[in-house]
């Protein structure tokens, strides 16, 4: 799949510095990986993901990952500097899977198309569900100001933010900067709901389900998209000490 954004490509390069200028994957000794080496690297990444999905809160270490992949412990260090590097690569790969959600948003109509917006919300929830363990750990590191994870999280959000920004700006009534600011707020809400909706629904399953929350989210988002030019004039705040 082609890269969705240059930011994702840069983040993937930062996550996995072991690449040549031509894009070939290198081991930590700087050697180009052949078929067997690529298979071993893939096994280690798959093992990392499997461990995360079984016990997301478990503290990973190279020995556990190598054991899960049925490899010797020292093999891990031939391909990755540390566990964080393997996690960053998994995050960058998962971020590429956002395309169906972006496509669903772009298909949604501009005037009261609640069903189309619902398809986008559902596609974004599905995106999160496919990579929940990875994104939860990414967000944990990002929330703790780990720079590489912050950069990757931002890059992952930009395809959706750009799509929302374009829709708001094209609809008229607001400036490009206003459209971008509102898109960031909208995306933050959508992303947070996708990350936590299953917990909210589980808290009182007699009343709410994920479908209820997604439908409500689509209704609210449809209203915003239908009236992008709406704004309330906020008076200037008094100067400090006045």
N, C-alpha and C positions, 0 to 999 in steps of 0.2 A: 504494500500500500504506500502511495506517495505521502511524503510528509505534509501535514496540514498547515504547518506554520514554520518559518525559519527558527522561531524561538524553541520549538520542540526539538529541532535538529541540533541546535546549539546545546540544549540541555542534555540531550542524549550523548553528545560528545563529551560534555563535562562529566556526565555520570560514568561513562566508560572511556577514560582517556587512552585505553589500549587500542587505538585505531590508527592506521596509517593515513597519510594525506589522501590516498586513493580510496579510503573507506574500508580497507581490509581489516579484519579483526585480528588483534595481536595478543599474545600472552604477555605476562608481566616481564618476560625476558626480552620483549620486543620482537618476537618471532611471529610470522604470519601463521594463523591457524589453518591446518588442513581439515579434511573431512572429519577425521577422528577427534581432533582437538575441538572443533565446533560442536560435535555431538556431546563431548564431555562437558563443555561450557553450558550447553543447553540442558543437560541433565542436572547440573548444579543449580541453574536458575529454576528449573521445574521443582527441584527438591526444596528450594527456598520458598517458593510459592505454596507448595503442599504443606509445609510446616506452618506457614502463616495462616492458611485456611483451616487447619485443624486446631490451632491454639494461638490466635492472634496476639495474645498478651505474653506469650512465652518469649523470653529473651533468647534470641538466636545467637549461635556462635558457629564458627567454621566447622568444628568437629561434628555438631549435630547435622549440619547441612550435608557434609561429605558422607556421613553415615546414612542419611536418608537417600542419597544418590548411590549408595553402595560403592563408595570410592574411599581411598585412603585420605586421612585428614589433611595431609600436606598438599594434596592435589588442589584443594580450594585456592591456595595462594599462588598457584601457577596462572590463575585466571582473574582473580580479584584481589585488590589490596586489602579489603575488609568487607564485613557484612553490609555496611552502608552502600558500598559500590554496587553490590549485587541488587540491593533494594532499589537503588536509583535506576538501574537498568530495567528492572521489572516495572517501575513506575512509568518510565518513558515509553516502554512498549505498550502498557495499558492505556496511556494517554492517546495513542494513535487510534484507539477503538471508539473515539468520541464521534466519528463521522456520521453514524446513523442518527444520533441525536441532533446534530447540526442540520442534516438533510431534512429531518422531520420538522424542525422549526422553520426552515425555508419553504417547506411545502404548505405550511399553515396559512390560511387566508388572512387578510388584513382587517376585515370588518366583521367582528362578532363570530369568528370561526372557532368556537369553543372546542368543537370536536378535534379540529386540526391542532390546536394548542395542547389539548389533552394527549394527543399522539406524541407530541414533543416531550411533554412531562413524563409520560410513560417510558419513552425511549431513553430519557436521561436517568430515570430510576433504574432501568434495565442496565444501563452502562455502569452505574454504581454497583448494582448487584453482581455483575460479572467480575468486578475487581474490588469488592468491598474490603477484603483483608488488606490488600496492598494500599488502597487509598486511605484507609483508617490509619495505617502506620505512617504513610506520607504526611497526612494532616497532623499527626502527633509530632513528628519531627519539625514540620513547618511551624506549628503553633509554638514550638520551643525555639524558634528563630534559627534553625539550621539553614544556612544560606542556600545550599544546593537544593534542598527540598522546597524552600520558599520559591526559588526560581522555577523549579519544575512544576509546582502547583499553579503558579501564575501562568506559565505557558500553556498548561492543560486547559485553563479556563478561557483563554483568549478566543478560540474558535466560536464558542457560544456567545461570549461578550461581543465579539465583532458582529455576529449575525443579529443580535438584539439591537446593537447600536445602529446598524444600517437600517433596520426596519423602523426604528423610532425616528431617525433623521429623515428618511425618505417620506415618512408620513407627514412631516412638516410641523411647524409651530415651535420648534426648539432648535437651539444651536447644536453644532457637533459636540461641543464639550458637555452640554446638558444631556445630549443623547448618550454619550459615553458614561457619564456619572450615573444616570438612571439605569443603564444596562448593567453596570457593576453592582448596583443595589439589587436589581432583579435577579442577576445570576447568583449572588450571594445567598439570597433566599431560596432559590431553586436548589442550589447545591446543598445547603444545610438541610433542607427537607429530604432530599434524596439520601443524605447521610444518616438522618435520624428518624425518618418517618416510621420505620419498622419498630423502633423503640416506643414511639408515641402511640402507635396503634396497639402494640402489645400491652401498654400500660392500662388500657381499658378497651379490650377487644369487643366488649358487648356493645360499645357505642360507635367506635371508629375502626375502619379498616384502611389499608393502604390505598385502596380504590377511592374511598371517601376523601382522603387527604389529597390524592392526585386530582380528583374532580374539582375540589374546592380551589386548589392551586391553579388549575386551568381556568376556572371562572375569573379569579382575581387577575391573572395574567392577561386574559382576553380583554378585560376592561381597561387595563393599562395600555395595551397595544392599540385599542380602539380610540383612545383619547390621549395620545402622547403629548399633545400641546398643553394639557391642563397643568397649571401650576398656581400656587398660592403665593402672593407677594409677602415676603417676610420682612418686617421692618428692620432697619439697621439696629444692631445691638449698641447700647451705650458704651462709651469708652470706659476702660477700667479706672476706677476712682472718681467717676463723674457723679 
